[in-house]
Amino acid sequence: MSRSDAMAEAIIDETRFFTELIPVAGADSETGLNVMRAGRLLLDRTADYLRRAGMSEAQFNVLVVLESAPDGLVMCEVARRMLVSRAGMSGVVKGLEGKGWVSRHPVPGDARAWRLTATASGLAALEAVLPEHFSHVHWAMSCLSNTEKADLIRILTRLRGHLVAGRAAAGRR
């Protein structure tokens, strides 16, 4: 048995243990646990190469959002797209500004709003890390067929929509 097969079996055993330990958990908990664990495994590896590039996951995500908006975006819009609070964005933006990767400009007519723009060095930092990012994602998804990928996209998109709607109904961003 290969190392990756052994690790996969250990994860399956761990999930079985959880559902047997808490029998009332059922399919909802088992599904939720697997989604969270898979996401955590993806993010742990992502954090490794981002750390080597000198950026956090949040900084990477801000740069990705701003890369698709050459004229910049108002900070609250960036926060909305990332599903984080504006308060949480402040520290991330300060870190990006300190590295010279984003610039912040006042929004005319709104003394509290700021427009964020990725700088040339910020876009260069993003471009430098993207090959490893795409390689990692490609490797991670290589165990799935194209049909399974399409199914997973459809299912996770529906789940994300449900979770976002639930946050909105609860008055959270």
N, C-alpha and C positions, 0 to 999 in steps of 0.2 A: 504494500500500500504506500503510495506517495505521501510526502509530507502534507501537501495541500488536501489530499483525500482524508488523511488522518485528522487534520484540523477541521474539515467539514463534518466528519463523523462526531468529533468532540462537540461541535456547536449543536448538531442535531441531538446528541445525548443531553446536552445542557438544557435545550429547549424542552425535551421530553421530561427531564427532571423537574423543571419549573412547573409544567402543566400537571405532572403527577403529584408534586408537592402541594399544589393549590388546585385541587380538582375542579373547583367552581370556576376557575379561570377560563377554561374552554377555548374555543377557536378564536374568539375576540382577543384574548390575552396572548395566545400563541402567535397570532398574526401580528399583533402590535409589537410583541417582543422581537420577532424576526425582522420587521421593518426597522425598528430602532437599532437593533444590533448590526444589521447590514449597513445602515446609514453611518453608525459609529465607526465601523471598520473602514468604510470609504473615507470618512473624515479624518481618522487617525493617520492614514497614509498621506492624505492631502496635507495635513498639518506638518508632516515631516519635511516635504519638499518646499512648502511655503516658508517654513522657518529657515531653511537653508538660503532661501531667496530674500530673507529679511522682512517678510510680511506675514501678517496674521490672516486667518480665514476671512475675517470681517473686512480687512483691508483689501484682500483679493476680490471679494464680492463687490465692494464699492467701486474698484477699478473696472471690473467687468460691466457693472451697470453704467458707469460714466463713459466707457469706451464706445458704447452704442449711442451716446448722446453728445456729439461734438460741440454743441452749444452749451452743454452743461445741463444740470437739473437743480431744482430747488432742493435743499437738504431734506425737507420733509418727504419729498417724492422719492428720493433715494431710500430713506428709511422705510417708506411704505412698500417699495419693491422688495426690500430685504426682509420685511416683516419684523422690524425692530423699532423700538421707541426712538423718538428724536433725541432724548437724553442719552440713550445708548450710542447714538451716532456721534455725539460730540467728541468723545474720547478717540474714536476711530479716526474722525476727520482731523483732529489735532495731530495724531500720529502721522497721518498721510501728509499733512501740511509740513510737519517737521522734516520729513524726508524729501520734500519738494515734489511730491507725486500728485498733489491736487492743489488747486488754488480756490480760494473762497472769496466771493464778491457780494456786496450788498445788493438786494433786490429793490429797485426803485419803487417807492410807494409802500414798502413794508419794512419798517425798521427792524423787525425781528427775524426776517427771512434772509437766507444766504443761498446763493447759487454756487454750486460746486462744479468745477471743470477739471478733468484730468490733464496734467501737464505732459509735455513731451517725455520727460524722464519717467513719469508715472506709467505712461503707455509703453515705454521701453521696458520697464520692470515687469509689466504684465506680459508683454510679448516674450520676454526671456523665460518666464515660468510656464507659459501655455504648452510648449511641446511636451514637457514632462507631465503636465496635467492631462492632456489629451491621451498620452500613452498610458497613463494609469487608468483612466476611465475606460479606454479601449480594452486593456487587459482585464479589468474587473468585469466588464460586460461580455467578454469573449466566451464565457461558459453558457451564455444564452443564445438560442436560435433567434433569427430575425422575427419570427412569429412571437416568441416569448418576450422579446424586447418590446414589440408593438403592444402586446397584452399588458406588460408591466407599465409602460407609459400611460396607457388608457386607465388602468386601475389606480396608479399613483396620482394621476391628474385628478381623477374623481375624488380620491381621498384628500388631496390637498385642497380642492375646492370646498369640500365638506368642512375641513378644519378651519379654513379661512372664514367661511360663513359663520361657523360657531364662534370664532373670536369676535367677529363683527357683532353678532347678536349679543355677546357678553359685554360689548362696549370696549373691546380691546383692539389694538392695531394688529 
